[in-house]
Amino acid sequence: AAALDEDDYVVRARQLVDDERKYLETELHKAGIKFISSDINFILLYAELNLFDEMRDRGILIRNCENYRGLGKGWYRIAVRTHEENSSLINTLRAIVGGNNEDKNKTERVEDDR
């Protein structure tokens, strides 16, 4: 019975990550923020602003990826979390980048060429 409970937990956790990742990607696109689509619980995004400091100053930590091989300044990693946390992250990003209007989409999804 314990194994079945564990299997059920894994299925529910995967579904939550999948649903919330799709939500984040949709909202990032609406906000005009460049990102690389993902199949895991992290999303890479790009912005010319110093998002790390801006987000940290508002109480949200994201990963600065400028030291990752193949990336550079302006690349950040966000984690897929609960809907409440993801919504807060999106609202904060929108406040920083001014992406409250879908008509302002200046960016699109970045295709991963790897």
C-alpha positions in Angstrom: 0.0 0.0 0.0 2.9 2.4 0.8 4.3 1.8 -2.7 0.9 2.7 -4.3 0.8 5.9 -2.2 4.3 6.8 -3.3 3.4 6.2 -6.9 0.3 8.4 -6.6 2.4 11.1 -5.0 4.9 11.0 -7.9 2.0 11.2 -10.5 0.4 14.2 -8.7 3.8 16.0 -8.3 4.6 15.6 -12.0 1.2 16.9 -12.9 1.6 19.9 -10.6 5.0 20.7 -12.1 3.7 20.3 -15.7 0.6 22.5 -15.1 2.5 25.2 -13.3 5.3 25.2 -15.8 2.7 25.7 -18.6 1.2 28.6 -16.5 4.6 30.2 -16.1 5.5 29.9 -19.7 2.1 31.4 -20.8 2.5 34.3 -18.4 6.1 35.0 -19.3 5.0 35.1 -23.0 2.2 37.5 -22.2 4.6 39.7 -20.2 7.0 39.8 -23.2 9.8 38.0 -21.3 12.2 35.8 -23.3 12.5 32.2 -22.1 13.5 28.7 -23.1 10.6 26.2 -22.9 11.3 23.4 -20.6 10.2 19.9 -19.7 11.5 20.1 -16.1 10.9 22.2 -13.0 13.1 25.1 -14.0 12.8 27.7 -16.8 15.6 29.8 -18.2 14.7 33.4 -19.0 16.4 36.4 -20.4 16.2 40.1 -19.5 18.4 43.0 -20.0 17.5 44.3 -16.6 19.3 43.1 -13.4 16.5 40.8 -12.5 18.4 39.1 -9.7 18.8 42.3 -7.6 15.3 43.6 -8.5 13.6 40.4 -7.5 15.8 39.9 -4.4 14.9 43.4 -3.3 11.2 42.4 -3.5 11.7 39.2 -1.5 11.9 36.7 -4.4 15.1 34.7 -5.2 16.0 33.6 -8.7 19.2 32.1 -10.0 21.6 34.4 -11.9 23.0 32.1 -14.7 25.6 34.5 -16.2 28.4 32.1 -15.1 26.7 29.1 -16.8 28.7 27.8 -19.8 26.9 28.9 -22.9 24.9 31.6 -21.2 25.9 35.1 -20.1 24.7 38.3 -18.6 20.9 38.6 -18.5 20.1 34.9 -18.1 18.2 33.7 -15.1 16.7 30.5 -13.9 13.3 30.3 -12.1 11.9 27.3 -10.3 8.4 25.9 -10.9 6.7 26.2 -7.5 3.1 26.3 -6.1 0.6 28.3 -8.0 0.5 31.0 -5.4 4.3 31.4 -5.5 4.4 31.3 -9.3 1.6 34.0 -9.5 3.6 36.2 -7.1 6.7 35.7 -9.2 4.9 36.6 -12.4 3.3 39.7 -10.8 6.7 40.9 -9.5 8.4 40.3 -12.9 5.6 42.3 -14.6 6.0 45.2 -12.2 9.8 45.2 -12.9 9.7 44.9 -16.7 6.4 46.7 -17.3 4.9 43.7 -19.1 1.3 44.3 -18.0 0.1 44.6 -21.6 0.1 41.6 -24.0 0.4 44.1 -26.9 3.8 45.1 -25.6 5.2 41.6 -26.5 8.6 42.4 -27.9 9.9 39.0 -27.3 9.0 35.4 -28.0 9.9 32.0 -26.9 13.6 31.2 -27.4 14.2 27.9 -29.1 16.8 25.7 -27.5 19.3 24.7 -30.2 21.1 22.2 -28.1 
